[in-house]
């Protein structure tokens, strides 16, 4: 008897099992990489928003009390002077342009909270939607305009985005 060329059923099943195991190992890593890329995109969005805030400060001499009502919008791409909204950054988790509600305006109670990098401190927040940003300002007692501000972005889990120093210390991603 002469054997014809081809694979046996057992050989094909073994190949499929091996391919299945390899795919099972790769897919979870792809999700981690996607979330890392989206988190990096939120950080880039935050840097863009920080530039807008700095530009507004340079032009007006003070930080805005409210991110939208004080005319930040014209500074963003597509904005027009005295128009409230420009083209805001794209939320990498939803794929849509960020809405004013995605920026969660809040206030610091004390000046030292603005730069407090401690874990579980005032700049370490969770429970927000992925890709959102939280704009916080601090207005000293007796002054009309805030003198310091912070910006926090949120990752895939709704936790504040942290950076890490070389020695492993957590530093919250806040800009002033």
HELIX and SHEET records of a PDB file:
HELIX    1   1 UNK A    9  UNK A   60  1                                  52    
HELIX    2   2 UNK A   72  UNK A   75  5                                   4    
HELIX    3   3 UNK A  100  UNK A  103  5                                   4    
HELIX    4   4 UNK A  111  UNK A  114  1                                   4    
SHEET    1   A 3 UNK A 105  UNK A 107  0                                        
SHEET    2   A 3 UNK A 133  UNK A 138  1                                        
SHEET    3   A 3 UNK A 148  UNK A 153 -1                                        
SHEET    1   B 2 UNK A 162  UNK A 164  0                                        
SHEET    2   B 2 UNK A 170  UNK A 172 -1                                        
END                                                                             
